[in-house]
Amino acid sequence: MSANQPLTWHPVPVNAAVNIRWWLLHRDSLTQLIQQRCSRFLVDPVFQSLAPACIDELAMMNLRNSELALVREVYLYCNDTPVVFAHSVVARKHLNGAWRGLSRLGNRSLGTLLFTNPMIKRAEFGYKQLNTHHPLFKRACQRLQTPPPSLWARRSLFLLQEQPILVTEVFLPAILRLKI
């Protein structure tokens, strides 16, 4: 494996099992898809602060290695079970522009904002099977009693007024218990 391999995200979810592939490939709001399958949906924010982006996010977000960005991390719950860990990154300079309201989301879903504004455009997905070497894997597993060896994730840029926000969704094992 080359040194760059851990950073590589793929345009298709190669080797993804059929049961997770449906969730990975769906282009509609993940928030809505989960809400339709739950009697109680909850967004639980666990981190929101100016922080460094992950190393594999720097180029996509046009950030320097030491540059801080607004990082927001939440768990999406279906009833009492976390089913998705979501991680978003927006450059600090865009917090006074297109994404100025982002820091006030609280326990509201970012997906609701992204899919109700017709001016926001989504780029293509990148897919990756995260393992213990990726920082998002470790953070996503914090609410799991028994972490699996790997978790599938997808990410995409959303653009508003030419200003990007990168959203990564890590699918937790309980997502497979929801009907598709």
N, C-alpha and C positions, 0 to 999 in steps of 0.2 A: 504494500500500500504506500502511495506517495505521501509526502509530508502535507500536501494540499488536500488530500482526500477527506479529512474530518471537516473541512470547510465547505465541501461541495454539496449544493442542493440541486436536485434533479427536476427536469420539466415534467416528468411522469413518476408516479409512485412505484418504481420498480420493486418487484418482490412483495408488494403489499398483499395481504390475504384479502379474499373477496369480501369478508365481513367488515373490514375497515376501509376498503377501497371506496365504498358508497359515500361514507362520510368525508373522505379526503377529496373526492372529485366534485362534490356538490358545490355549486357556485352561489347559491342563495345564502342568506344570512344564517350563520350557524346558530346564533341566538334564537332566531325564530324556529329553526328546525328542532332545537332542544325544547323550547317552550311548548311546541305542539305535542310533545311526547311526555310531558310532566304535569302533575297536578300543582307542583310548586317549583318555580324557577327562581334561582338566586344568583346574584353576582357578588362575590366576596373579594373585595380588594385586599391584597396582601402587601403590595409595595407600590409606591408612587413617589418618585424623587428624581432630581437631577443626578445622573449616574453614568458611568461609561457603558457604551453599547457592547454587545458580544462581538468578538473579533470577526465573526463571519457576517456581521451586519454593517461594519464600517464602510466598505466600498459601496454597498447598496444605498446607504444613507448619506454618502459623501461627507463622512465624518473623519476627522483625524483621530489617531490612536488615543490621545489624551483628552479629546473633546467630550464634554458632558452633553447628554441629551436627556429629555424627559422619558423615563422608563416607567411604564405602568404594568403591573402584573395582577391578574385576578384569577380566581377559580370560578367556573360556571358550574352550578349545582343543579341537578335534577332531583327534586325532593331533598333528601339529606345526603346525597352522594355526589362528590366531585366527578364530573365527566370530561371537563376540558380545563386546561391551564392556558390562559391567554397572556401574551407578552407583546406590548407595543412600544415602539420607539419613535420619537419625533425630535428633530434637531431643535436645540434651544432657540435658535434664531427664528423658528417658525411658530413659537409660542405666542408671539405678538401679532402673528399674521393669520393664516388660514386656520390654525389649530389652537387659537387663543382660549377657547372654552374647554379644552381637554382636561386641564388641571382641576376642573370643578365637576367632573363626572360622578365622583363618589361611587356609590354602589349601583349606578346605572350602567347599562351595557354600552360599550363603544360601538358594537355592531348596530344598535338602534340608530345611532347618529350616522354611521357610515352608509346605511342602506335607506335612509329617509331623505337624504340630500341628493337630488339629481345631478348636482354639479360635481359630486365626487366620483371619480373613475377608478376602477380597480385594474391593476396589471395582472399578468399571468401568475399562477402559483408556482412556487418551488416546493419540493417535497424532500423529506429526509427522515430516515429512521434514526432517532437519537439514541445514544447509549450513554454510559456513565462518564464518558469523556467530554460530553457537551454540557455547558453550564445550565442550559434550560432543562435538561433531563433531571439534574439534581434538584432544581427548584420545583419542577413539576411534581416530583415524587414526594415532596415534603408532607403531603396529606394522605399518602398511601401507606397502609400498614405493611404491605409486602410489595416493594417495588419490582416491576418486571425487568427483564434484561434489556429491553428497549421499548421505546414509544414512538409512534409515528407522529410527525408534525408537518404542517404546511404553513407557508408564509406568502404574503403578497403585499405589494405596495398599493396604497390608496393615495390618489392625488387630488388635491383641492388647490386651485390657483397655482398650479405647478409646484406645490409644496407637498412632499411625501410624508406619509406615516407608514411605518412597517409594522404589520400585524402578523404575529406567529401564533398558531393554535396547536397546542400539543394535546393529542387525544389520549385520555386516560382509559384504563381497561374497562371501566364501568360504561363507557359509551356503547360498548357492544351489547349491553343488555337492553338498550332502547330499540324499539321497533323501527324498522326502516320501511 
